[in-house]
Amino acid sequence: MHLRISSLYNCGCDECNAKAGQLNLAIGDKFKPLLNTGEKAFKRLYEKGSYSSKDLQTEKVYKDLIDQTFEAFNFAIQDNDMPDVMRTALQDDARLFGGLKANAQLFEASKLLLDDKGNLKPFSQLSHEYDKLNIAYNKNYLEAEYEFAVGSSQMAAKWDEFSDNDRYELQYRTAGDNRVREEHAALNTITLPKSDSFWMHYMPPNGWNCRCTTVEVLKDKFPTSDSEKAIKAGEAATSQISKDGKNRLEIFRFNPGAQKVVFPPAHPYTKVAGAKAVAKQLKKSGTINLNDYIKGEFPTNKEIKNILTKYAELSPEDFRNGLDDVKFLKSKSYMMQHSMSYNPRTGEWVGGSKISLSSHEFSSIKFNPLEEFRGGLAAIKNGTKMTFNQEYSFESMWHEILHAKTKTAPYRLSQLGTKNMEVVNQFCARHTYPDFISKFGGKAIYQSEILDNGYGYKSWIEDFRFKLKTYEIDEKQAVKELMPNLLEDYGGIGKKVSEFFAANIK
């Protein structure tokens, strides 16, 4: 296995050889702790005398191996500015890749445990082979993977920033020096709309150690390329037939930003025995199993508090100062509410967030926020569909969590400023709450109805969406451009909304 991956990561070209030397000097020391963990993992494997992919969930040193591999890749992801949704997706993919990588090396090492008679070999006989595997996976391959993570994270961040406006197109660019691969040089200056299928398969990086990039250009400044010819050039750049007749570069035909992934989805790690089980288990680890928290048919208030506390623990990026408390009050003035304390002398927040759920029955809309949220959690736990009101209670909770996410300093907004902020918050919440529901193992089924008929700030949202429709502005584009401002500073939201419309009115 490791010989196959070694040839995959270094094709022997000048660029791969030069890059390998640079990486060994530049980042080799950074990964030394991972080599130590790899050594401990192989020793634990020998102590057990066997390996199963299930062991990744029970053996501490195996979990440490996954966590430290993820942290190496997360360093590359965190180094880029991007929306939280994109960052979270890339981090999930990096953690998945770390798990698949751990499974691959432990599975390969396990094949060396027994001799021809089925007896466990002496460790002294295995230690040299394990050292070679450790260096291969947790130094050599890791360095190439880290460099790829840097490039793909940059491309994912850029893809999210690229406009869907037809005044712009995307252009492929190489590094422009004598180390550029001939096949990649053939892609230089290819210029096509963002919607062209070329970008779904040949968005950089197009190989290990690829330094190519993509930029946004005005459509009238460069001629649009022939899409069919561009795709053929892309196929050539990602084709290298190995001795077994397989194209080892085909895995690079993907788009990090559009697919929200860091690594090639068809990487050889995904083909190793146990990989599917590892992927399934790791994907579950990012969600909350409600059966672990709800003992009866419906969750008690204490259980709801425990569930939200666990969510905050799993998603610390959603609470700028953590979650301090969950309260249940019979308030007639709000459905749910986020609040924080602040020091008026220093002008800084003090402590973490507090989330309150009202148990009041809003008779005009027949909506009890607490009971609908309670019922929604029960529905997810029992595997049944939520009602409209139950699903809306999750959207309402997500609206409050968006308040908890923002980096806004404590100051009082004007009446107009408050309206601008709440409109953008509610609009973005209605478009993005399905991901929040998925963290509990549920699925949104009423999003289109909630977009049209959600209760919170109903008339304000109707007016905002009508304006978008009047000027033929895509709502997803509005979310993409306005949500980062919402999470940064409430005070400038009104200005940002005005600038957004000015820039996008056709």
Residue pairs with C-beta under 8 A, 6 or more apart in sequence:
1 104
1 107
1 108
1 268
1 272
2 105
2 108
2 133
2 136
2 137
2 141
4 268
5 136
5 141
5 268
6 136
6 140
6 141
7 242
7 248
8 208
8 248
8 268
9 16
9 140
9 141
9 144
9 145
9 208
10 16
10 17
10 20
10 144
10 208
11 207
11 208
11 240
13 181
14 179
15 179
15 180
15 181
15 209
15 211
16 208
16 209
18 179
19 147
19 209
20 140
20 143
20 144
20 209
23 143
23 144
23 146
23 147
24 143
27 143
27 146
28 139
28 143
30 72
31 72
31 138
31 139
31 142
31 143
31 146
33 68
34 65
34 68
34 69
34 72
34 138
34 142
35 134
35 135
35 138
35 139
37 61
37 64
37 65
37 68
37 138
38 65
38 105
38 134
38 137
38 138
39 130
39 131
39 134
40 61
40 64
41 61
41 62
41 64
41 65
41 102
41 106
42 106
42 109
42 130
42 133
42 134
43 123
44 59
44 61
44 62
45 51
45 106
45 109
45 110
45 113
46 113
46 120
46 123
46 126
46 130
48 55
48 59
49 113
49 120
50 110
50 113
51 106
51 107
51 109
51 110
52 274
53 103
53 107
53 273
53 274
53 275
53 277
53 278
53 281
54 277
54 281
55 62
55 106
56 62
56 63
56 66
56 99
56 102
56 103
56 106
56 278
56 281
57 63
57 281
62 102
62 106
65 98
65 102
66 95
66 98
66 99
66 102
67 98
69 97
69 98
69 101
69 102
69 138
69 142
70 91
70 94
70 95
70 98
72 142
72 146
73 94
73 97
73 98
73 145
73 146
73 149
73 262
74 91
74 94
75 146
76 146
76 149
76 150
76 153
76 262
77 87
77 90
77 91
77 94
77 149
77 153
77 262
78 87
79 150
79 153
80 153
80 154
80 156
80 157
81 157
82 90
82 153
82 156
82 157
82 160
83 160
83 480
83 483
83 484
84 317
84 318
84 405
84 487
85 432
85 435
86 156
86 157
86 160
86 257
86 260
87 317
88 315
88 317
89 260
89 261
90 153
90 156
90 256
90 260
90 261
90 262
92 283
92 286
93 260
93 261
93 262
93 263
94 149
94 262
94 263
95 282
95 286
96 279
96 282
96 283
97 145
97 262
97 263
97 267
97 269
99 278
99 279
99 281
99 282
100 267
100 269
100 270
100 272
100 275
100 278
100 279
101 137
101 141
101 145
101 269
103 269
103 272
103 274
103 275
103 278
104 137
104 268
104 269
104 272
104 275
105 133
105 134
105 137
105 138
107 272
107 273
107 274
108 133
108 272
109 130
109 133
112 121
112 126
112 129
112 130
113 120
113 121
113 126
114 120
114 121
115 121
144 208
144 209
145 263
147 208
147 209
148 205
148 208
148 209
148 262
148 263
149 262
149 263
151 204
151 205
151 210
151 211
152 205
152 256
152 261
152 262
152 263
153 256
153 262
154 213
155 203
155 204
155 205
155 213
155 214
155 256
155 257
156 256
156 257
156 260
156 261
156 262
157 257
158 213
158 214
158 215
158 257
159 203
159 214
159 255
159 256
159 257
159 258
160 257
160 480
161 216
162 168
162 170
162 194
162 216
163 194
163 216
163 477
164 194
164 195
164 474
164 477
165 504
166 193
166 219
167 218
167 219
167 220
168 194
168 216
168 217
168 218
168 219
169 191
169 192
169 193
169 194
169 216
169 217
169 218
169 219
169 222
169 224
170 191
170 192
170 193
170 194
170 199
170 214
170 215
170 216
170 217
171 189
171 190
171 191
171 214
171 215
171 216
171 217
171 222
172 187
172 188
172 189
172 190
172 191
172 202
172 204
172 212
172 214
173 188
173 189
173 212
173 213
173 214
173 215
174 180
174 184
174 185
174 187
174 188
174 211
174 212
175 211
175 212
176 188
180 188
180 211
180 212
181 207
181 210
181 237
183 236
183 237
184 206
184 207
184 210
184 212
184 237
186 233
186 236
186 237
187 202
187 206
187 212
187 230
187 233
187 234
187 237
189 222
189 225
190 198
190 225
190 230
190 233
191 217
191 222
191 223
191 224
191 225
192 198
192 199
192 224
192 225
192 227
192 230
193 224
196 227
196 230
197 227
197 231
198 227
198 230
198 231
198 234
199 214
199 255
199 258
200 254
200 255
200 258
201 231
201 234
201 238
201 253
201 254
201 255
202 230
202 231
202 234
202 237
202 238
202 253
203 214
203 254
203 255
203 256
203 257
203 258
204 210
204 212
204 213
204 214
205 211
205 212
205 252
206 212
206 234
206 237
206 238
206 249
206 252
207 237
207 238
207 249
207 252
210 252
234 253
237 249
238 247
238 249
238 250
238 252
238 253
239 247
239 249
239 250
240 247
240 248
240 249
241 247
241 248
242 248
250 266
251 264
251 265
251 266
251 267
251 268
252 264
254 261
254 264
254 265
254 266
256 262
259 265
269 275
270 279
286 314
286 439
287 438
287 439
287 440
287 441
288 307
288 310
288 311
288 314
288 439
288 440
288 441
289 441
290 299
290 307
290 377
290 380
290 381
290 440
290 441
291 381
293 299
293 303
293 306
293 307
293 310
294 303
294 307
294 377
294 378
294 381
295 303
297 378
297 382
298 374
298 375
298 377
298 378
299 307
299 374
299 377
299 378
299 381
301 328
301 370
304 326
304 328
304 357
304 373
304 374
304 377
305 326
307 377
307 440
308 323
308 326
308 355
309 323
309 326
311 318
311 439
311 440
312 318
312 319
312 322
312 323
314 439
315 439
316 322
317 405
318 401
318 404
318 405
319 352
319 353
319 401
319 404
319 405
320 349
320 353
320 404
320 405
320 406
320 407
321 340
321 349
321 351
321 352
321 353
322 352
322 353
323 352
323 353
323 354
323 355
323 404
324 351
324 352
324 353
324 354
325 354
325 355
326 354
326 355
326 356
326 357
327 354
327 355
327 356
327 357
328 356
328 357
328 359
328 370
329 356
329 357
329 358
329 359
330 358
330 359
330 360
331 337
331 356
331 358
331 360
332 358
332 360
334 356
334 358
335 357
335 358
335 362
335 367
335 369
335 396
335 455
335 456
336 355
336 356
336 357
336 358
336 369
336 393
336 396
336 397
336 399
336 400
337 355
337 356
337 358
337 400
338 353
338 354
338 355
338 356
338 400
338 401
338 403
338 404
339 353
339 354
339 356
340 349
340 350
340 351
340 352
340 353
340 354
340 404
340 410
341 349
341 350
341 351
342 348
342 349
342 350
342 410
343 350
347 409
347 410
347 411
348 409
348 410
349 409
349 410
353 404
355 397
355 400
355 401
355 404
357 369
357 370
357 373
357 397
358 368
358 369
358 370
359 368
359 369
359 370
359 371
360 368
360 369
361 367
361 368
362 368
362 369
362 455
365 455
366 389
367 389
367 392
367 455
369 393
369 396
372 387
372 389
372 390
372 392
372 393
373 390
373 393
373 394
373 396
373 397
375 386
375 387
375 390
376 386
376 390
376 391
376 393
376 394
376 442
377 440
379 385
379 386
379 387
379 390
379 442
380 386
380 437
380 440
380 441
380 442
385 445
386 394
386 442
386 445
386 446
388 446
388 449
388 450
391 437
391 444
391 445
391 446
391 450
392 446
392 450
392 454
392 455
394 433
394 436
394 437
394 442
394 444
395 429
395 430
395 433
395 450
395 454
396 455
396 456
397 436
398 429
398 432
398 433
398 436
399 425
399 426
399 429
399 433
399 456
401 436
402 425
402 428
402 429
402 486
402 487
403 425
405 487
406 486
406 487
406 488
406 489
406 490
407 487
407 488
407 489
408 488
408 489
408 490
408 491
409 489
411 491
413 421
413 490
413 491
416 494
417 490
417 491
417 493
417 494
419 460
420 493
420 494
420 497
421 486
421 490
421 493
422 457
422 460
423 457
423 460
423 461
423 464
423 497
424 482
424 483
424 485
424 486
424 493
424 497
425 486
426 454
426 456
426 457
426 460
426 461
427 461
427 464
427 465
427 475
427 478
427 479
427 482
428 479
428 482
428 483
428 486
430 447
430 450
430 451
430 454
430 461
431 451
431 475
431 476
431 479
432 479
432 483
433 444
433 447
433 450
434 443
434 444
434 447
437 443
437 444
451 465
454 461
465 475
467 501
468 474
468 475
468 478
471 501
471 504
471 505
471 506
472 506
473 501
473 504
473 505
477 504
478 500
481 500
482 493
482 496
482 497
482 500
485 492
485 493
485 496
486 493
